[in-house]
Amino acid sequence: MTVLKKNLSLMVGIFIPILMIIFVAGSIYIPNLFTQPKFNFLYATGGECFCSQYNQPYSIQNSKLIKNKIPILTITPNARDISCDLPQNAAKLFIHDTVKNENEQITFATAQQLNLDPNNKSPDGFEITRGGMQGSIFSLLFYADSRYDKSSALQGHYASKKFNAQTLGPCNNFRFIGWIKN
């Protein structure tokens, strides 16, 4: 007991950093254990003409998916036809199941039957975030050896859940369309 009294300040000095590490780790991981997004969402990917950010093949009107008319560009002799109406150039539609973290490809006709909410934030308070620059502090300061993180996550309620998005085509793109309302 006298050894403990003599070394009390040493014991406190050792246990305070350990308790701080446990507290920080708990505050990060505990919300992820108990918070689960409840709403699935519809997204599009693939298609050569879908690479351009100005070509939005789909939109939502009155909670239903519609196909936008995309103007056909004038083709020069050296350019190839990338008409969005061609089947190989059409964007593919997917439903992401947030509970199973799985994607299912669906047809446009099936997607038109869904009730969709186009808001960035889901009815249960989650939103989709895309990756950013990765690297050390030196790569951020000098833009050296930094890479763009293409991962996606659902964030909300002090929690973040990574999800796997199916991406197709040379663009490796992902376009959120809407949350599926039950």
C-alpha positions in Angstrom: 0.0 0.0 0.0 2.9 2.4 0.7 4.3 1.7 -2.8 0.9 2.7 -4.3 0.9 5.9 -2.2 4.4 6.8 -3.2 3.7 6.2 -6.9 0.2 7.6 -7.1 1.2 10.4 -9.4 2.9 7.9 -11.7 -0.2 5.7 -11.8 -2.4 8.7 -12.6 0.0 9.8 -15.3 -0.2 6.4 -16.9 -3.9 5.8 -16.6 -5.1 9.3 -17.9 -3.7 8.8 -21.5 -5.1 5.2 -21.5 -8.6 6.4 -20.4 -8.4 9.2 -23.0 -7.6 6.7 -25.8 -10.5 4.5 -24.7 -12.9 7.5 -24.6 -11.9 8.7 -28.1 -12.1 5.3 -29.6 -15.5 4.7 -27.9 -16.9 8.0 -29.1 -15.9 7.1 -32.7 -16.9 3.5 -32.8 -20.0 3.3 -30.6 -22.2 5.5 -32.8 -21.4 3.3 -35.8 -22.6 0.2 -33.9 -26.0 1.5 -33.0 -26.8 3.8 -36.0 -28.0 2.2 -39.2 -29.4 4.0 -42.3 -32.9 2.7 -43.1 -33.6 4.1 -46.6 -32.2 2.5 -49.8 -31.3 4.7 -52.7 -31.3 4.7 -56.5 -28.1 5.7 -58.4 -26.8 5.6 -62.0 -23.4 4.7 -63.4 -21.8 3.8 -66.7 -22.5 5.0 -70.2 -20.0 6.9 -72.4 -22.2 10.0 -72.6 -22.8 9.9 -68.9 -19.1 10.9 -68.4 -20.0 14.5 -68.9 -21.4 16.3 -65.8 -23.7 18.3 -68.1 -25.5 15.2 -69.4 -28.1 14.2 -66.7 -30.0 11.4 -68.3 -32.5 11.1 -65.3 -34.4 13.4 -63.0 -37.3 13.2 -60.6 -40.7 14.8 -61.1 -43.6 14.2 -58.6 -41.5 11.5 -56.9 -41.1 9.5 -60.1 -38.1 8.9 -62.3 -38.1 10.4 -65.8 -35.7 10.3 -68.6 -34.4 13.7 -69.8 -34.0 14.6 -73.4 -30.3 15.1 -74.0 -29.5 17.2 -77.1 -27.5 15.3 -79.7 -24.2 17.0 -80.4 -23.1 17.7 -84.0 -20.7 15.0 -85.0 -17.5 16.0 -86.6 -15.7 13.6 -89.0 -13.1 12.7 -86.4 -15.6 12.3 -83.5 -17.5 9.1 -82.8 -21.2 9.0 -82.1 -21.9 8.8 -78.4 -25.7 9.1 -78.6 -27.2 8.4 -75.2 -30.1 6.5 -76.9 -27.8 3.7 -78.0 -28.0 0.7 -75.5 -24.3 0.4 -75.0 -24.1 4.1 -74.0 -27.1 4.2 -71.7 -26.5 4.7 -68.0 -27.3 1.7 -65.8 -29.6 2.0 -62.8 -28.9 0.4 -59.4 -30.6 0.2 -56.1 -28.3 0.2 -53.1 -29.6 -1.8 -50.1 -28.2 0.1 -47.1 -28.7 -2.8 -44.6 -27.0 -5.5 -46.7 -24.5 -3.1 -48.4 -25.4 -4.7 -51.8 -26.3 -3.3 -55.2 -29.0 -4.6 -57.6 -29.2 -3.5 -61.2 -32.7 -2.7 -62.3 -34.4 -1.6 -65.5 -35.7 1.9 -66.2 -39.3 0.6 -66.2 -38.8 -0.9 -62.7 -37.2 2.4 -61.5 -40.2 4.4 -62.7 -42.4 2.5 -60.3 -40.4 3.6 -57.2 -41.3 6.6 -55.0 -38.2 8.7 -54.9 -37.0 11.6 -52.8 -34.3 13.7 -54.6 -33.1 15.5 -51.5 -29.4 15.1 -50.6 -30.4 14.1 -47.1 -32.4 10.9 -46.5 -35.6 11.1 -44.4 -33.7 9.5 -41.6 -30.9 12.1 -41.7 -28.1 10.4 -43.7 -26.4 11.8 -46.7 -23.9 10.4 -49.3 -20.4 11.6 -49.2 -17.7 10.9 -51.8 -14.0 10.4 -51.1 -11.4 13.1 -51.2 -7.7 13.5 -51.4 -5.6 10.9 -49.4 -2.1 11.2 -48.3 0.2 12.6 -45.6 0.5 16.2 -44.5 3.4 16.6 -46.9 1.4 15.3 -49.9 -1.4 17.8 -49.1 1.0 20.7 -48.7 3.1 19.9 -51.8 0.5 18.0 -53.8 2.9 15.1 -54.1 1.9 11.5 -54.2 -1.7 12.2 -53.2 -4.4 10.0 -54.6 -8.1 10.6 -54.9 -10.2 8.3 -52.7 -13.2 7.0 -54.7 -14.9 5.4 -51.8 -18.4 6.5 -50.7 -20.0 6.7 -47.3 -23.4 7.4 -45.7 -22.9 10.0 -43.0 -25.4 11.1 -40.3 -26.1 11.0 -36.6 -22.4 11.2 -35.8 -21.8 8.0 -37.7 -20.3 7.0 -41.0 -20.9 3.8 -42.9 -18.8 3.0 -46.1 -20.7 1.4 -48.9 -19.8 -0.3 -52.1 -21.1 1.4 -55.2 -21.2 -0.5 -58.5 -19.4 1.7 -61.1 -19.3 0.9 -64.8 -17.6 2.3 -67.9 -14.4 4.3 -68.5 -15.6 7.1 -66.3 -16.0 5.1 -63.1 -18.8 7.5 -62.2 -21.5 7.5 -59.6 -24.6 9.7 -59.8 -27.1 9.7 -56.9 -30.7 10.0 -58.1 -32.9 9.6 -55.1 -33.9 8.0 -51.8 -36.5 5.2 -52.1 -39.5 6.1 -49.9 -41.4 3.2 -48.3 
